[in-house]
């Protein structure tokens, strides 16, 4: 597994830059940055100069010897960011009325928008970027401020993305997106839908347009003010040179892709490192059944106790030793074969030759 992932990790970048250049990176905090950071580090090892622009209040984006970090002030605290991300994870397991879900997603969207306004209003930072003569921008389009900077600096942009709300990635690339076999987010449908499911899928598609206009229309005003021209967010997103899609049809349903979309699923897999004594002992003691790695993503720190007990019951029914990355309250029915850890070296565990059952999940 590790050798294949490492090969994918290397070859997917060969097209990126053939000679040393200067790259501006505009990431998103959280798990999005965790998948972008290895790319940034590898590009630096190949001789490229990297500048990362991030809010001064963040959870995962730290300074590094691999890049120069430039920060800008934001109108929120670290406690607020932690609380909002915690709510995102918690509500993934909690049924909520639509309006309540909508308001909480709107809070995150507003936080990103406020961050973008502060970035673009930082005259000293903008002047530094203008004078730095970058060759390209590597960005996560979930935070579209990077593309606004790319337009302002007149440089090409490269997106690293899994997917965008409201199918913006399809619209921006003019990619066909037939609701007859491409399930929409949160419908939980597969590519094999009955008639009624397809009707619901169409309705969700239509409602996505309204949702997107509510969430992203403020960016149109910001674009006009900063770039001094009439343009919509969708229009400038369509200017991306390359879309690096964290997508692999081994795991995904069929969908069309466009010529400037490059599938790089598995890009976060790197050469494994030796396990610590703690995890080495767990692997060696697992016996013939092997182990299961169960993780709900880097930003899910707590879930409702009822759901935690249900998960514990399910994990207790398998013969494998289960490593569950979880930092919430320990469920009272935790079985003996399940070990809770606050952090686990998932990539290093995947590289082991022992039988390994993997149950990864990500909700955002």
N, C-alpha and C positions, 0 to 999 in steps of 0.2 A: 504494500500500500504506500509506504513512505517513498520508495523509489519512483513510483508512478507519479505521486503528488509532486515530488521534487522536480521531475522532468517537466511537468505541466507548469510549475512555478517558474522555471527558467525559460522555457521556450516561449511562453506567453508574453515575455518581455522583449524578445529579440527585436521586434518591430518598433519598440517604443522609442528608443534613441540609439542611433548608430555611432554618434560622437558625443563627447562631453558637452553638456549644455547647462543652462540655469533654469531651474524649475520652481514655479510657485505652487504651493500646495495649500488648498483651502478645504480642510476636513470638517467632519461632524464628530462631536464627542460620542463616547460610548463604544459599542461594539463595532460601529462603522469605522471608527479610527483603528480599532484593533486589527481589522482586515486590511486597512490601507498602510499601516505602519511598516509591515515587512517589505512592501513594495518600495516605500520611500528609503528604507535602510539599504535594500539591494541596489537601488539606483545610485545611492551615495557611494557604495562600494565600487561601483563601476565608473566613478570619477565625476559624476554630475554634482553640481552645486544646488542644494535644496534650501528653500526658505518656506517655513510653515507659518501660516497666519491663523491664529486661534484666539478665542476670547480669554481674557485673563482669569475668568471664573470657569473652570471646567473640571471634569472628573477623571479623564483618562489621558489627556494630551499633555505630556511632560516634555521638558527640554531634553536634548540628546546631543551626543557628539556627532550624530549623523546628519544633523540639519541645524540651521539657524532658526530660532523661534522668535516671531514677532507677535506681540499681543496687543489687544485693544480693550478698553474698558467696556463694561456692560451694565445695564441697570438692574441687575438681580444678584442675589447672593448664592454661595455654594449650597447653603441649606435649601434654598428654593429649588435649585436644579436637582438635588438629590431627592427631594420630595416629589417632584414632577415625574422623574424617571421611576421612582418606586410605585407611584400610582399607575403608571403605564403597565408595569409588570403585574401588579395586584389585580387590576381590572380585567386582565386577560382571562382570569379564572372566575370572575364575578359577573353574573347576569345584571345588566343595567339598562335602564330606559335609553332610547336612542338619543334624546336631547342631552342626557347626562354624559353619555359617551362623546357626543359632539362637542360639548363644552370643554371637556378635558383634552381632546385632541386640539381644539382651538387654542388652549393654553400653551401647548407645546409649539404650535405654529406661530403664535404671537411671540414666544420667546425667541425663536429663530429670526423672526422679522425684526424684532427690536435689536437683536445682535447685529443683523445686517445694517440697520440704520446707523448704529454706533460705529461699525467698521468704516462705512462710507463717509461718515462725518469726521473721522480722525484724519485731519489734514496732514499731520506730520507723517503718519503711516502711508497715506496715499502718495505723498511726495516721494517717500523712500521707494515705493513700488514703481512709480513712474521712472525714477532714475536708475533702477536696477537692471533694466533691459533683459527681462525674462524671455525665454524661448517658448514657453508653454505654461498652461495651468493644469494641474491635476486636481480634480475636485470631486466631491460627492454632490450630485445635483439635487439631493434632498435639501441641501442648503444652497439655494440658487445664487447667493451673493457672489460665489466664485465666478459664475458666468458673467455677472455684471462687471466684475473686475476685468475679466478677459476682454469684454467689449471695450472697456475704457482704455485698456493697455494695447488693444489691437493685436492680440496674440491668440494662437489656437488653444482650444481646450480639450482635455481628455477626461471623460467621466468614468468613475468607478462606481458601479451601481448594481443593486439586485433587482430593483423595480421602484417605480414612483407612484405616489397616490394618484387616484383618478386616471390611471393609465396614461400619465403625462409622457412617459417614455415612448409609448406607441404614437401618440399625437405628434410629439416633437420630431420624430423620425419618419413620419408618414407611413408607419408600419401597419399593415393590415391587422385588425384586431377583432375578428368575427366572434360575436357572443354565442354562436352556435356550438363552438367547441373550446373556447378559451374562457375558463371560469373566472369571475371577477373576485377581487379580494374579499375575504370575510364571508363569501357564500358557502364555502366548504364543499363546493361541487367539484367533480372531476371533469375530464374532457368528454366523458360519456354522459350526457344529460338527456332526460326525457323532455317531452314538450313543455310541461309546466315549469320545469327547472330552467329551460331556455327562456321562457317568458320572464321569469324572475330575473334571470341574468341580464336580459335586455333592460328591464326596469332599473336594475342596479346601475347599468351602464349610463342610462339617462340621468339618474340622480347624481352620478359622479360628476357630471358637468357642472351642476349647481353647487355641489360641495366644493369643487375646485375653485370656482369663481369666488366663493365666500372666503376661502382660505388664502388664495394667492392674488386676488385683485389688488391688495395694497402694494404688491411689488410693482405693478404697472405704474403706479404713481411715483414710486421710488426710482424706477428706471428713467422715467421722464425727467425727474428733478436732477438725477446724477449724471445721466448721459446726455441730457439736453436734446432729446429726440423722442418722437412718438414710437413706442415699441411695447409689445406685450411680453410677459414672461415666457409664454409658449414660443413666441417668435425667436427670442434670443437663445432659448434652450435648443432650438433646432440648428443653431450654428456650431454645435459641438463637432469636432473632427472625428473622434473615435469614442464609441461607447464600449467600455470594458464591462461586460455583463457577467456577474457572479452567478453563472447559470450553467447547468449541465443536463443534457437531455437524458442522461442515465437516471436522474431523479425527478425531472420535471415533465409536465405534460407538453405535448407538441404545440408549437406556436411559430408563426413566421418570424424571420429575422431580416434585418437590412444589411447591405454590404459593409456599412461602417460599424456594425456590431460584432465584437469579438467575444466569444464565449470563453470564460476563464474560470469555470467552476473548479473548486479545489485549490485555488491559488494560495490559500492560507496555510496549506500543508507544506512544511519544510522538513529538512533532514532532522530526524529525531535525536534527542540528547539522552544521555544516561539518566535513568530514573533515580530519584533520591532513595535513601535507605528505606524510608517509610513506604513509598509506593512500590519499591522493588519487593519488599516483604509481602505486601498485599497480593501482588501478581503471582509470586512464587507459591503462596498459600492457597491460591484459587483452585488448584487441582485441574482435573481434566475438563471441567466445564468452562473454564476461562472467566472473564470478567465482562461486566456491562458498564459502560460509561454513560451516565444520564445527566444532562445539563440543560437548563432552560434558558441559556444565554447569559451573557456577562452582566446584564442590567437587571435581572430578576433576582431580587434579594429576599423577597418574602411573598408568600401566597396564603390564601385563606386556609385555616387549619383543617376544615372539612376536606378540602381538595388535597392537602398534604397527606392526610390519613388515607385517602383513596389511592393516591400514588404509592404510598408505602405498602398498602395491601397488594397492589398489582406487582410491585417489584419483589415482594416477598414470595410470589408464586413461581419465580423462575429459579433454576438450580444454580445459576451463576452468582458470583460475588458482584455486588453492585456498588459502584462508586458514584454517589449522588452529590453533585456540587449544589449546596444549599446552605444559606446563612440565616434562615428564619428559625422560628421556634421549632424544636424537635417534636415530631408527632409522637404521641404516646404509644402507638402501635408499631414503632419502627422494628422491622424484623432483623434477625441476627445476620442475615447475608447482605444487609445494606449498611454501608459506611458513609456517613455524611462528612464532606470536606468543604472548607470555605474556598479552596482553590484546588484545581487539578491540572496537571500537565497533559492536556488532551492530545496534543500533537505527538508528544513523546510516547504516550500510551498506544496511540494508533500505529506507531512504528514497530511495536513489539511483534515478534513472530508467534507468540502464543495466540490461541483462539481468542478472539475479541468480538464481542457483540456491542454494537454502538447504537445509542438512541439519542441523537442530537435533536434539539428543537430550538426554534427562535420565533419570537412572536411579533417582531417589529419589522 
